[in-house]
Amino acid sequence: MERKPEHIFDELLVLKCQDRDTEAQGLLWKRWQPKVLKWSFDFIKDQESAYEVAQESWMSIFKGIRSLKDPSLFRFWAYRIVQRRSADWIKREQRKRAGIEEIKKSAEEVEQSADQKVDQVELMLRAIKELPESHQQLLRMFYLERTPLKAVSKILGKPEGTIKSRLFYAREQLKKKLKELNHE
């Protein structure tokens, strides 16, 4: 098989790159950058990201060029590097998207939970407002203001047992109202 002059020149550039010739690296980059960029774009389908992947590929190419045993295989070797860098980029993007979706999902769940809690609080307040004033006052003092039974007893001027009994009936009335409101 006849070798073309351009292939021979590429092989010579690879050999010089293996000897760390920076001028040869510049020439190799200049000759192959359009192909490397096209290959990365073929995988990624985004020009800006393809340029980033091409740059990463070139860093890998120049870092590992000394390990290339047969300079005539440069094209295939470089293509595999671009392919791997593109696959790495795609995996990173997929992980990023998955993370973003996870955050969105969590935020939606928190929002739904908060909405449900707000609905429950509104329902509770509505039910309390429909109770007699004495029950409202007792529930508010004991649960919302966290006033101890003894203090409630002194404030209302009633025995502690009476306060306990009224609190029990107020809770029972509240349960009934909540059931009614839940079935509306």
Secondary structure, 3 states (H helix, E strand, C coil): CCCCHHHHHHHHHHHHHHCCCHHHHHHHHHHHHHHHHHHHHHHHCCHHHHHHHHHHHHHHHHHHHHHCCCHHHHHHHHHHHHHHHHHHHHHHHHHHHHHHHHHHHHHHHHHHHHHHHHHHHHHHHHHHHCCCHHHHHHHHHHHHCCCCHHHHHHHHCCCHHHHHHHHHHHHHHHHHHHHHHHCC
